[in-house]
Amino acid sequence: MQRLWCPVALALGTMLAQDLPPGRGLNSHSNEKEVALGKMLASEFRQKASPVNNATVSEYVQRVGARLAAQVSSEWTFQFGTLRSPSGGPTREPVTFPGGYIFVSTDLISSAQNEAEFAGMVAHAMAHISARHWTRSATRGELAQKGGPVVGVMPNYSDGMAMPMGMLALQRAFEKEADFLAVPALAAAGYDPAGLASYLNRVQPPVQKSKLLEALPAREQRVAAIRTEIAKLPAAPYQTSGEFARVQAALAQ
């Protein structure tokens, strides 16, 4: 069903996509309300998903998440789940909900070529939560709804679905901000942030005329922006191990 988007939504999308401190901006949700909302949504999501019953895989995801959580500036306690259900659109990005809930799909683990790529996408997902993108998006939808016809809110940032023009600028800005926040967090955790750029450059499809209304920023611009941020970091040796390959093998069993 086609949704009508009023001029208020268009103005909000443009105004609120401008540079703001991470996590700041209009938000009608208190921290307590955000946690309660996330708990409810995550519970509903779990009921429809297929969990991974593999200790090697699940424990690895928890370890990577905990390592990144120590570097991500956030008021939230992150909780990780691993699912067999396909999710996350073309980039297999983890599904996030307010308050710290993150669901990693086996598609992402299979698609990543190394630990740095996998950690890059997990850090990106965590940055969405840290910057409160879910509830900030919902707040814009609430405000726009008061100003005109029916307004839909689609706070799932990488599902590949087309969304109305009034919200595209905002959602794309959120994706860019999550990339921006993920880069230093990855480096501080000892993961090579170039993994995020290489993964997106390989997996995210180029913009097509039929998909101009997707929420993801254009791949080339997105990857270039990530590499620009990486260039600002001091040179550092990043550790690698064979654990990720073992996790992929365990997943294939």
N, C-alpha and C positions, 0 to 999 in steps of 0.2 A: 504494500500500500504506500502510495506516495504521500510524504508528509509536507505540509506547508510551513515554511520558515519565514517568520516576520522580520521586518527591518531591525527590530531590537536584537534578534539573534545574530544578524549580520554584523551589527555594530559591536556586540560583545565579542564575537569571534575575532574581529580585527583588533579591538582595544586590548583584550586580555591575552593576546598572543605576543604582545610586546615583552621586552625583557623585564623580568621580575626576579627577586631573590628566590632561590629554590624553596618550594613549599609555601611561598607567600602568595597573596592575592585573595580575591573574594572566596570565602568558604563559609557556608552556613552550618557546617558540622563541627561540633566540639570534638576533642580527642576521644572522649567517652562515647559519643554518638558514632564516631567513625569506627571505633573498635567493635561496637555492638552491631553495626551494619555489616562490617566485614565478616564477623562471626556467623551471622545469619546467611549471608550470601555464600560463604565458603561451605557451610553445612549443606545448603541446597545443591551446590555444585558437586560435592562429594557423592551425593546420592545418585547422580547420573553418570559418574565417572567410574573407570576401572582401575583400581590401585595396582601397583606393581608389588608382587609378593616375592621380592628378591632382596635379601638383606644386604648383599654386596652393593647393589645399585642404590638402594634407599639410603644406606649409611654414607655412601660417597656423596650423594646430593646434600645430605645434612652437613657433612664436613666442609664442602665447598661453600655452602650457605653461611655457616658459622664463621668461616675465615673472612668472607666478604662483609658480613654483618659487623665485624669489629672495626671496619673502615668506613662504612656507610653512615653518614650523619643522619640519625633518625631517632624519633621518639618511640618507635614501635619495636615490639618483639616479633622477629620474623619466625614464621612457621612454614615448613616445607613439606610438600607431598609430591610423590612421583606417580604418574598415571600412564596407563597404556592408551588412553583415549587420545586421538589426534586433536591438537589444539594449537592456537597461536598463529593461525593464518600462514602466509607464505614463508615467514621467517621462523616459524615454530617457537615464537616467543613464549615464555612461561605465562600462564594466566595468573593475574594478580587480583586481589581484593583488598579493600581498605583495612588498615590496622595491622598489616604484616603477613597476610596469607599469600603463599606462592605455590603454584602447582606446575611442576616441570613434567613435560611429556617425554615419553620414550623417543618420539620423533626428533626432538632436539638432541638427545644424547646420540642418536644414530647419525644425525646430519652433521654434527660438529666433527672436525678432523683432528682436534687435539683439545687438551684441557683448557688452554687459553681461550679458544673459541667458545667452548661451553661456559666457562666462567664469565666471559664477556656478556653473554645473553642473560645469565642469571643476575649479574650486577645491574644490567639495564633494567630488568624487571624490578629489582629492589629499589632502584632510583625512582621508579614510578610511585612506589609506595611512600618513600621518604619525602618526595615532593608533593604528596597528597593529590596526585592527578585525578584519581577516581572521584573524590568528593568535590574537588574544584570544578571538574567537568559537570557533575550533577548540579552544583550550585548555579552554573551558567544556564543550564537547562531550565531550572526552576525560575530564574529571573526572566528568561526569554518567554516562558510559558505565560507569565503574568502579563506580558506586553502584547500578546497577539494570539494567533491561531495555534493549533496543536503543535507542540514541539517534542521531538523524540530525543532522548539522551542515549548515546552509545559509548559508554566509557571503556570498551574493550579495545585497546589502542592499536592492535596489530592484527585484527581478524581479517583484513583484506576486504571488508565490506565497504560499499560506497556510502558516504554520508553527505548530508546537505552542506551546501557551500558555506553557510553561516558558521559551521563548527570546524570546517577543515583546517583553517589557519591555526585555530587553537590546538586541535589534536596533533597536528604536525609539529607545532611548537613544543608540545609535551614530549613527543618522541625525541626531538633534538635535545631537549633539556635532560632527558634520561640518559642519552648518549654522553652528554657533557659531564654529568655527574658520575657516570660509570667509569670513565677513563682514569681519574685520579684514584678512585677506590680500588680499581683493579691493580694499578701500579703499587699502591700502598700494601695491598694484600700479597704482593709477590707474583701476580699474574701479568703476563705481557698484554697490555691493552691493545696492541696491534691485532690480537686475536678477534676482537670485536669487529674491527674494520674488515679483516679478511673474511670472516664469516658472512657478514652482510653483503660484501662485494660479490661473494660467490652464490649466496642463497636468495637474496631479495631480487625479485624480477625487476627489469627496467620498466619505466613508466610506459604504459600503452594508452592510446587514445581512448580505448574502451574502459580504462580503469583510472581516469583522471580524478575521480572522486574518492580515491582511497585515502585513508588517514595517514599512511606512511609517507615521509618525505621522499623526494626523488633519490634513488640509490646513489648516483654519482655525487650529488651534493652532500648527502649524508655521510658517505665514506670519506670525502674530502674534509669535512668538518671534524670528523673524529681524528683523522691524521694530523690536522692542524693542532688539535689539543694535545695529542701525543708528543708533537715536536716541542711543546712548551715544557715538558717534563725533563728533569735531569736524567742522564743516561744511567741505567741500572741493569744489573744482571738479573734475569728472571729465571726462576727454577722450573724445571720440567721433570716429570716422572712418567713412568709407564703405567701408572694407576688407571688413567682414563681408558687406555686400550684394554685393560683387564675388565673394566666396568662394561665397556661395549661388548666384549666377549661374553661376559656373564649375562648380558641382556639378550644375546642371541641364542642362549641355551634354551 
